[in-house]
Amino acid sequence: MSKATWIWYPGDFEIWLNEKVHIRRKVRGAIYPVFWRLDRHYSSVSFCCNVDLKQEEEISIYADGEFSLYLDGKDSQRFTQSKLLVPAGKHEIRVAVYNNAAAPAIFIQGDTIATNADWLVTCQDKQWHQAGFWHFDHPDHPPSAYKLATTEIFPERLEKKQEGWVVDFGKESIGYLKINQATGHGGLTIYYGESLEEALDDENCLQTDSCLLHESSPQNYNFPESRAFRYVRVQADKSREKELQIASISMLYEYLPVQDRGHFQCSDETLNKIWETSLYTLRLNTREFFLDGIKRDRWVWSGDAYQSFLMNYYSYFDIDIVKRTLISLRGKDPITTHINTILDYSFYWFIGLYDYFVHTGDEAFIRAHYGSMVSLMDYCLTRLNQDGLIEGHEIDWVFVDWADIDNQGAVCFEQLLFCRSLEAMTLFAGLANDPSRERQYQNLAVDIKQKTFDLYWNNELGGLVHQYKDGQQGAQMTKHASMFALLLGYLNNEQKESVKQNILLNPNIQAITTPYMRFYELAALCEIGEHKHVTNEMINYWGGMLALGATTFWETYDPTAKDLQHYEMYGLPYGKSLCHAWGASPIYLLGKYYIGVKPSATGYATYDIEPNLGGLGWIKGTVPIHNGEVRLYMDTTSIRITATTGSGTLRIHSLMMPSTNKNGCITPLGNDVYEIEIVGNGQETVIQYLTL
């Protein structure tokens, strides 16, 4: 029997789920939806498949919505029953489905007939596409029933207070509060807090709930909406508190089941704790999509998601959530604003697609969504100014970073992201067999890169200035443009050294303070060999949050802040997110630049391994490489590597000719650098070397 799965119009399940997720944010019970357009699924679609049956076949039909099935274009003979006998011979099966509440979907199962990716679907616009699908392989579990998994967790501490209880779950979490074995009559008001201070603050606590219980016998009560918290204050109605009894309080922790495939340990215990806390921070924000934060905003932001993609490749390597997030961010045509209304966030989307392809080699996904890429790039091209540079319009938010910088005119940072986006589209156009656009994107990428260095590079300052406006090079120098040019591989050796000395290590250049841009700053420092500096920065910066009792990493961290100042943001006493995905960047830094694994061919067919101790005594870890993994141990005299797939190239510095337990050539490259081939056969390679 052929295996059936639920199918839908491509992208519509993700669009429907995106809408559900983006209306969940609330402030003290009031809805706080996103401020960009929420697209909707198509409510009426038709599916089609051609079959050639040797004998008649009974099929079972399930639909997420109202449906009618008809054979061979006989429009007047439609069937709505759940089973149908299809005669032998060649037939065209069409199924029309309507569902306004969720994405229309069907599940059809017979001996040879089964809904799968071979089916076509249209939204009645005369265009047919391959159907979308995921892991909905049971007829009783349609896509509209999708929800995250839950498990019950009890608090580490529960303290009875006057007229209520204060509950500490021990660490930041997200889920549904549960009142167990409640009896009596009375109202409860719930105050949630990422910090204890927030949970105790009636006036300024951002997340609250309430309920009224009338229970003559012990009953459990589950609050219907998930909340983010570590602390909870359960406050009873003062007039009825004595009548209301509660046996215990727990929560249904809500999560996306993902497998921890990436691992890291080293000789420094603080750094080990930073890795573990980073992984937990990312896990909490790994949900239906990659969210920015679980309390605030609970939204999918392209810039935040892009960093989560990269961290995912060094932790879970879960490609489904990457695809869901990319689809949800893009939304539907027509395009009227940039993704999340932010100019740079449209470019992060293209770059996120590029990195997805590099890490997975998934050509089918790229080709399936190529049309959406073209229409978004067409929209971006409307932002070219008279100088041929990208410049935000009045309706565009040119973000870059939470920093005191002037983003008027043509910002250098945007040119660099635009250039890489064009390079990505050149690749995608080739995969989609679109040679005219391939030439267009390639020529424009070359032009933008040349203009960027002609107009923004300042020899005296030693890097790329921030801005070009009114035909003049601006005077403001920030780290952002120069470090991105370095990360994107746009600098020659002389320019790299200049940026290193004059920009990245220059204390007179405006410091980067958010974990959002520290992600890129520390990655850029690793690119130029400043691993020891990065080690100290991670221990001091992320370790500083741990020293203050953080169980997840924050949206921002200012070491000079005192007491409640650590929680303030956006003019709110508890406005700062204390569990923010971009705070988990050590996952990426330690996986890519310390364990040192990165793809050199799409889908990790080949890969480079350039481990670096970064001043540590030893490191060990695992990096997932799509369908396999690389395990590595390194100290000051030896390296042990096991790869399970593909072909790797180990590149190390050694003061002597290394030796290995494997047959094969060790290639000297000069300047005490050596290459050793690593075969992905599951056998360990041991290298003896002498560290610098």
N, C-alpha and C positions, 0 to 999 in steps of 0.2 A: 504493500500500500504506500502511495506517495505521501510524504509528510506535508501537512497543510499548516499555514500560519495566517494570522490576521494581516490584512493588507489595507492600505489607505492611499489617498492622494499624497505624493511625496512631500514631506515637510509638514503636513497638516496635523499629525499627532503632536509634533514638537511645538507648532504654533499654538495649538489648543492648550498644551501643558504650560507653555510660556505665559499665556494669559492667566491661567489659574495661579501660577507662582507669583506673578507680579501684582496681584491684588491682595496678597496676604499680609503685607506690612501694615501694622496698625500702631497708632500712638494713643495710649489710654482709651482703647476701644474704638477709636475713630479710624476709618479706612484711610490709607495713605498710598494711593496708587502711583505708578511711575508717571513722569511728566513727558514721556514721549508716546508716540502712537502705539497702541496695542492692536496688532493685526489679529484677524480671525481666520479659522479654517473655512474652506468652502463647504456650504451646507448641503449641496446637491452635486453628486458625482456619479459617474458610470464606469464600471469595470468591464473588461473584455478579455476573452481568451478563446483561442481556436483549438479544437481537439479532434482527434481521429480515433474513434473507438472500434475495436474489433468486435465487441459485443456490447449490448446495452449495459448501462451502469447506473446504479442508484447513488445519488449524492445527497449529503446532508448540508443544509444551508443555515448559516448563522449570520446575523447582521447587527451591527451597532447602529441602530436607526431603523426606519421603515424601508423596506426593499421590495423590488419586483424583478423577477428574472425572466428573460425571454430568449428563445433560440432562433438563430438563423435570420435575424432581422424581422421576425414576425411580431411586429409591435403590438398587434391587437390580441396576441396570445401571451399574456404575462402571468407568471406564477408567483404566488406569495407563500406557499406552503414550505415547511421546513425540510421536506424530502421531495426529490424529483427523480424520475426514471428517465435518463437521457438515452435515446435510441442509438443503435450502432451506426457508424459512419462518421462523416466529417460534419462538424457543427461549430458555429460561433456562439459562444455563451456570453450574454451581456447581463449585467446586474446594475440596476439603478438604485442608489441609496440616498436617503435624505435624513439628516440629523443636524438640527440647529444647535443642540447643546454640547455635542462633542464631535470629533472628526468622524465622518461616515466611514465605516469599515465593514469588511466581510470576511468570513471564514467558511470555506467550502471544502468538504472532504468526501472523496470517493476512493475506489480502488486505484485509479490512475489519475483522476481529476483532483487537483488540490490547488488552493490559492497559494501563490508564492511570488517571487520577484519577476517571474516571467509574464505575469498578468500586466495588462495596460490599464490606465485609468485616465479619465478626462474630467475637467470641471465644467464641461459643456461648452468649451470655447473652441472646439474642433481640433484641439491639440492633444495628442496622446503621449503619455509618459509611462515609464516603468513604475510600478506600484511601490510605495514605501512599505517597510516592514521593520520589525525588531524581534524581540524574544517573546512574542505572545503566541504560543504554540498550542494552547488548549482552548477549545470552543467556549468553555465557561468563564474564561478570563479575558474579556475584550479589552481593548486599549483604554476605554473610558473608565475602567475599574482600576487603573494603575495607581498605586500609592507606594510610598516608601515603607520599608520594614520597621518594626518596632520591637523593643524588648523592655521588660520592666526593670527599673533600677530603683533601689532604695537609698535614702540619704545617708551620708556619713554621720550627720548630727541633726537632731531635732530637739529644739528647746521650747518648752511651754512658756509663753509669755502671757501677761495680762491680756485677756480677750483674744488670744490667738496663739500662733506657733511661728517660730522662725526656723527654717529648714536650710541646711547646707548640704548640697550634693557633692561637695569636695572638689569639683572642677567645673569649668564651663561646659554647658551641654545644651541640647535642644530637644524638645519633645512636648508631650501632653501631660500636664499635671493630673494626678489621680488622688482623689480622696477615698480612703478605704474604710469600709464598715462604719459609715456615718449613721447616726440615729438622732432623732429629735427634730426640732424645727428651728430654722434660723437662716440668716443670710451670711455669705462669706464674700469678702473682698480679697483679691489676690494681688500682691505687689511682687513683681519679678525684678531681679537685679543681677547684672553681671558682676556687680560689687555688692558687698553687704550694705554699704552706705545707700546705694540706690534702692534696695529693697526696703530699707527703713524710712525712706523719704516719701511721705504721702503725697506731697505736692509735686515733686519733680520726677518721680519714678515714671519711666516712659512706657512700660508694659504692664497692663493691669487686666484683671478678669473679675467676674462676679457671678454668683449663683445663689439660688434660694432653695434650700433643702427642706423637704417635708417627708421624713422617713420614720415610720413606726417600727420598722425592723431594720437591722444593719444592711446597708446597701453601699455599693461602690459608685462613685461619680467620676467620670472622665471629662475633663474640659475639652471642648470640641476643636480647639485650634492650638497648633504647636507654638511654643514660645522659646526664646533663648534665655538662659539664665544659669547661674550657679546657685544663687540664694533665692528663697521664696519666703515671703511673709504671708501667712494665712490669717486674716483678721476677721473675727466673728462679729456679728451684729451685737452691739453692746447690750441691747435690751433682751436678747435671747441667748446669749453666750452660754449660760449655765444649762440650758435645755439641749444644746447641740453637743454631741459626743463624737469624737473621731478616733478610730483605732490606730491608724497610721496614715502617712502621706508618702506617696511614691511618684514616679514619673514613667511614662512610656517613651523611652529614648527612641528617637526617630532617625533612621540612617539609610544610606544607600549601601548595599553590600558590595564592597570592593575588596580586592585581595592586596595585601601589602607585599609587593614584589621587590621593592627597593629597600636596602638596609644600609646602615652606617654606624660604625663605632670607631673610637680612637683613644689615644692615651689621655685625653683631657675630659674629665667627667662633666664639666660645664657644657662643653660642646656636644657631648652625648645627650645631655638633657635638652639642649637646644634642638637637636635633630628630632628627638621624640616629641617635643612640644610642637615643633613645626609640622610634623606628620599629623598630629592630632588636630591642629588648627586647620590644616587642609582638609582632613577627613570631615570635620563638622560642616565645612563649606562645600563639600562634594555631595550634592543632593540631586534633585532632578536635573539641574544644571550646575555649573560652577557659579556660586554666589559670591558677592563681595564680602558680606558679613552676615551672620545669622540673626543678629538683633537689628542692626541698621547697616545697610538698607534692605537686605534680603532681596536684592535685585541682581540681574545679570548685566554687568558693565563690561564692555569689550576690552578695555585696558586691564581690568582686574582679571578677567577670564583668560586673557593671553598669558599672563604669568602663571595662572593655574594650569594651563595646558603644559607649559614647560616643566612645572613641578610634577605634574602627573606622569610625564615620561620618565621621571627618576623615582617614582614611588609605586603607583598602581599600573601604569601603562594601560589604562582603561580607555579604549578608543571610542566606545559608545557614547560616553558622556561628552567627549570632545565634539563628536559629530552633532549630538543633540544641542549643545551649546552654540556651535557655529550656525546651525540652522535657525535656532530661535533668535539669535542676535540679528541675523539678516532680515527676517520678516519677509514681507511680500512687496511686490511692485504695486502701484508706482512709488518711487522714492521721493519724499518731500523734505527730508532732513537727513543728516548724517546719523550713523548708528549711535544711539544714546544722545543724539544731537551734537556730538563732539567730532570735530574734524579728524583729530588723530585716531579716534576710536574706529572710524571706518578703515583707516590704514592698518590698525592692529588686526582687524578682521582678515584682511588679505594676507598679512604676515602669519597669522595663526593658521590659515589654510596651507600656506607654504610649508611651515614647520610640520604640520600634520602629514603632508605628503612625504616630506623628507624622512620622517620617523616611521611611516607605515607603508609607503609605496602604493597607497590606495588610489589607483587611477580611476576606478569606477565612481568613487565619491566625487572626485574632482569633475569628471565629465557630467555627472548627474546634476551638479549645481553650477555648471559653467555659465548658464544663462543669467543666473542671479549675480555672478561675479561681473559679467559684462555690464549689466545695467547699473550696478553700483559704481563701477569705474567710470562709466559715462557720466554719472552724476558728479563724481569727483573732478572730472575734467572741466566741468563748468566753473570750477574755482581757480582756473589758471588766469593770472592777471596779465597786464600788458607786457610785462617782462618775461612771460612764460613760466612764472613761478606760482606755486600753490599759495593762495591767500584766503583766509576765512572771510565769509560774507557776514553781514549783520546778524543773520539768524544762526550762525555757526558759533559753537563754543570751542575756542582754541584753548585747550586745557594745558597740555604739557605736564604740569606738576602743580601741587599745592605750594607755590613759592611766589615771592615778591618779584615777578618779572613782567615786563610789558610785552604782550602778545599781539600788538597792533602791527599791521603790515605783513610782509612775508617772513615767517619765522623759519629759521634754518632747520630746526628740529623736524618741522613738517615736511620739508623738502626731502630729508633723508628717509623718513617713513614712506613717503610717496614713491621715492625711487625704488625702494625694496618691493613695494606693492606692484609697481610696474614690472619689475624683474619677475615677480611671482606670476603675474598675468601673462608675461611672455612664455613662461613654462607651461601654464595652463592652456593657453591658446594652441600651443603645439600639441598637447595631449588631446585637445578637442578638434584637431585638424582644421584650424582656422588661421591659415597662413597670412591673410591680410592684416588681421588684428595682431598676430604674432610680430609682424614687422613694425606695425604702429607702436606697440608697447615697447619693443626693444629700442627703437629709435628715440622714443621719448625718454626712456630710462637713461640712455647715454647722454642725452641733452640735459636732463635735470641734474645728473651727477656733475657734469662739467660746469654748469652754471653755479651749482652750489659751491664748488671750490673756487671758482673765479670771483664770486661775489661775496662770499662769507669768510674765506680764509684770511686771517690777519697774521702776517709774518712776525710783526712786532710783539703781538700778544701770544703767539704760538699756538693758535687754535682757531676754531670756527666761532665767529661772533653769533649772537642770538638772533639778530634781526636785520632785515634789509627793507628800508622804507623810503618812499619818495626819491628813489634813485640813489640813495646813500646807504653805505654800510653803517650799521649801528655801532655804538661804542660799548654796549653791555656784553660782557663775557660771562656765560654760565657754563656749567659742566655738561649740560644735557646734550647739546649737539655734538661736541667733540667725542663724548664717550659712546654715543650711538654710531658715529662714523667709524669708531674703532671696532665696536661689536659687529657691525655689518660688513667689516672687511674692506672699507673704503680708503684706509690710510696706508701710505707706503711706510717703509721702516723709519725714514727721517721724520715723517709726520707723527708716527707713533711715539717716538722718543720725545718730540716736542710737546705733544699732548700729555704724556706722562709727567714731564717735569713742570710744565707751565700751567697745566689745567688740573689734572686729577690729583696731583700731590702738592698743589699750591694752596697754602692755608689762606691766602688772600682772595681766592675765588669763593663766591657764595656757597656755603655748605649745603648739602642735601640732607634734609632732616626726616623725610618720610620713608618708611620701609618700601613704599611703592617705587621710588626712584633709587633707593639704596640697592634694590635688586639689580639694577643695571650698572650702577656705579661699581659695586663690588665685583660683578661679572667682568666689567671692563678692566679692573685692576688685576684680576686673575689672567686676563688675556695678555697682559704685559708682564706677567711673572711675579706680581706682588702678593703672592699667596700668604706669606707671613703677616703682612699688613692686614690682609682680609681676615685671617684667623683672629688676630687681636680685635678687629672691628666687630666680628660676630660675637666673640666672648664678652666684649664690653657692652655692645648695644643690645643684643638679644638677652645676654646674661643679665643686663640691668633690669629688664622686665621680669625675669625669673626671680631676681633678688627682691622685687616688690611683691612677690606672691602670684605672679601671672601663671595661669594654667593653659592659656592660649595666647598667641601674640596679637598685638594691638594694631589699630589703624595708624597711629602715630605714637612716638615715644620721645619725650624730651627729658633727658637726664637731670636737667636743672629744675624741673617742676617739683612742687611740694604737695604732699597729701592729696586733697581732693582735686587739685589742678590736673592730676593725671587723667581724670575722667571727663574733663571739660572739652567741648568742641562744638562748633556751630552756635555758640551763644547759649548752650544748654549745659547744665551741671553734669549730666551723664550722657552727653551727645556722642562721645567717642565710642567707636566699636572696639570692644576688648577681645573680639575674635574675628580677625580680618584676614582673608585669604592671602593678600599680598605680604602679610607678615611672616609667611612660611617659607620665604625665599631661600633660607639655608639648605632646604632639600635640593634645590637646583644647583646651588653653588657647590655643595659637597659632592653631589653625584657627578656633575660635569667636569669640575675643575680639581677635585681632590682624588676621588676614584678615577676620574678622568676619561670617561667613556662618552663618545659621541659618534653619530653615524657619518660615514664618508661616502656612502651610496644609499639611495632611497631604500627604505624598509630594512635598514641595517644589514643589507647583503654584505657590505664590508663596513668596518668601523675602526676608529682610532682609539687607542688607550694611552693616555698621557698622565699617569698618576703623579701626585705631588703631595708631599707630607705637610707643606705649609708651616714648617716649624714644629710639627708634632712628632712624638717619638715613634708612633705607629698608627696606621689606619687600616681598617678592613671594611668591606661592604659589598653590596650586590647592586648592579644596575640592570633593570630589565631591558632587553633588546628585542622588542616586538614579540616574537614567538620563542624567545630563549632568554638567557641571562649571562652576564659576566660577573664572576666572583673574584675579588682581589684582596690580597693582604700585602702590605708594604711596611717595612721598617727601614732603618738606615743602611742595611747591608743586603737585604733580600726582598724579592717580590714573588708572590705566588698567585697564579692566575688560572682560573678554569672558565672556559667559555663553552656554551652548549650548542651554539649554532653560528653560522656565518663564518667570516674570516676577518680577524683583527690584526692591526699593526700596533705593537707596543713601541712607544718612543720614550726613551729615558736619557737622563744625563748621568754619566759615570766617569770617574777619574781614571778608571782602568777598563780594559776590554771586559765586558760582562761574560759570564759563563751561564750555560743552561743545561738542564737535564734532557732536553729534546734535541733530536737531530735537526739540522737546518742551519741556514746561514744567518749570522748576526752581522748586520750591515752598518759599518761606521759612516756617519754623515758629516763628520768634522765637528770641531768645537766641542768635543766630548759628548756628542749626541749619537745614540745608537738606535737602530730599529731591529725588532725581533718579530717574526711572524707568529701569530697565535691562531691555532686551528680550533674551530668550534666543534670539537668531538667529545667534550665532557671530561677530557683528561687534563690533569694539572700540569702546568708549566712552571718550573722553579728557576728563577734568575738570581744569580749572585752578582752584586755590583758594588761600587764604592761611591757613596753620595758626595755631592759637592759640599 
